[in-house]
Every structure is written in structure tokens, then in C-alpha cells.
Amino acid sequence: MSKNKKCLSDQMSSTPPVLLNTGLQMPLLGLGTYKLVGPEEVYGAVDAALGAGYRSFDSAAVYRNEADLGRALKELLPKHGLTREDVFITSKLGPKDQGEKAMEGALRSLSQLDLGYIDLYLIHWPGTQGLDVADQRNPVHRSQSWATLEELHAQGKLKAIGVSNYTAAHMRELMQSCKVPPAVLQVEFHPKLCQTELRKVCEEYGVCFQAYSSLGKGELVTDPVVLEVAKNCERTTGQVLLRWAVQQGVPVLPKSSNPERIKDNARLFDFTLSDSDMDRLSALDCGQKYCWDPSEVA
């Protein structure tokens, strides 16, 4: 076994998880499954991920791969000597089901995955499909959806509940009305979008702040500062960008269907970025969004 492979194996087995406000432990590293389409691609990615030490998988109703992910895990967990309890599954309520259709949408996710329960279920977007972003029905629908998630959480079908793409204003609104506080806020986060205000809100309310699009849809892997830091520490730019997040205690969800890249993205816990490198990366912050912008949603 090479030094690098041994390092990966040793480190992944002892990677500290994040403790959620429900008492659940969520791995710092998960596989994002956005754009993984079809049973073969999903199976291959999940197989590679489990072999590389991933224990968390992130899906969503709008990804249309919940059923394929559930089937792949049922087949592959025994192969890797694992059980359902060894993995952490996240999925999300689609914007078309926001509001009165939330129960139908959440139960559909549970049925599609067919894994008994979902570890973390998120409201994917603060708006409603088909409504204008400024429509004042959006807050009403969000509230209805959250009440549904609280109900399913009380039944044990959703072990933790949370939100995605919420702004600080959306978070404060939710905290004023909820019975069960969100366990997680999942948003775009990378050196060009440091989300300082949102992170402070999450810290204030005891909500885990989780990143998606850590590579800025691939745009950041060619940034000169990222390239220089990667060269100096003999790592890939992807590893540097992911390490920048996890070194701050922020869980990440890199996505890939390439087995080698899936393995590379897991090599985050056998090196540390210097304070100066962390500062140089954070200094790239300019509010750049590469994904959805929820700031206009009422």
C-alpha cells in the first residue's frame, strides 16, 4: 500500500463528524449526486465513494436519482461491509412541492429512496415553482412545508430537517415560527463567496452550515491564487478548495462520476493549509455566485 493510500484509509476512518443540534452526527465529507443520471452512473459513483471512505450521500427530488441511489446503496452496502446505519442520506423537497404538496413530495422521496428513513431532509429552495420570486405566497408556502417536515421528523421518518439556499432573512423568519429548529443550512460556499453573515446567523441559532459548489462550478480550479496554493502544498486545486472549507468545520459535498476524482476529493484530512494560505483564499471573497441566487425571493 502506498503512503498516500494508507494515509487516506487511516484518516477517513477517523474523520470527525459534525454534531447536529438533533444529536445526529453528519460526516464532513459527502458525495453530491447532482447530474448523476441513470442506474449505472449512480452505481459506479456510489461504489467508488464507499470504497474511498465516503459515508454521506446528497440527493434531491429534482435530481431525479433518489430511486437509483437507494437501489445502489442496498446492493453496495453489504459489499463494503456496511449497513444502512453506517451511511448518512440527505434529500430535498422540490420547489414544485413547496406548500400544500409538501407531504406528498416528502413521502415520495422516502418511497423513492426506500431506505426506511432519511437522515436529513431539506427544503431545497425558499420559493415555489411557478410563482414569481416577489410573490407574498412564498413565505406562506415555506411555513407550510416546514410544518410538514416537523411532522415527519416527529414520526422518525426524517431524522433531521433543514433548509437549502435560504438567506439570512429567510433563516430569521423560520427561527421565529418553527417548533423544531433547522439542523442544517446548505448553501453555495467557496473562497469567492464566504457567506459571512449567513455563517454568523447559523452560529447564533446552532445550525450547521454546509457547503455545496465548493469549486464554483469548476471555475475556481483555474484561479491563479488557488493554483499557487495547490502547487505549494502539492495538492490538486479541488483538494485545496475542499480543504479550505473543512478546515473551517464546514461539511462539503463534492460531486463527480469519475472514480479517480471521487478518491482524490476524499484526500482532505491528511494535510493542513497554513494560516497564510487560508487567508489568501478567503481574501478572494467578492460575493460571486455561480449557482442560484435566492436574494430576491420574498
MOPE-V587517 format. One record per run of one state. SS is the DSSP state (h for helix, s for strand, l for the rest). FROM is the first residue (numbers start at 1). TO is the last residue. Records with the same first field share a line. If there is no record, write none. Layout:
# MOPE-V587517
SS->FROM-TO  FROM-TO
This chain:
# MOPE-V587517
l->1-2  14-17  20-24  27-28  30-30  33-38  53-55  59-60  64-65  80-83  87-87  94-94  98-101  114-117  124-136  155-157  165-167  178-183  189-189  191-192  194-195  206-207  213-218  223-223  233-236  247-250  253-254  256-258  267-274  283-293  297-298
h->3-13  39-52  61-63  66-79  84-86  95-97  102-113  137-154  168-177  196-205  219-222  224-232  237-246  259-266  275-282  294-296
s->18-19  25-26  29-29  31-32  56-58  88-93  118-123  158-164  184-188  190-190  193-193  208-212  251-252  255-255
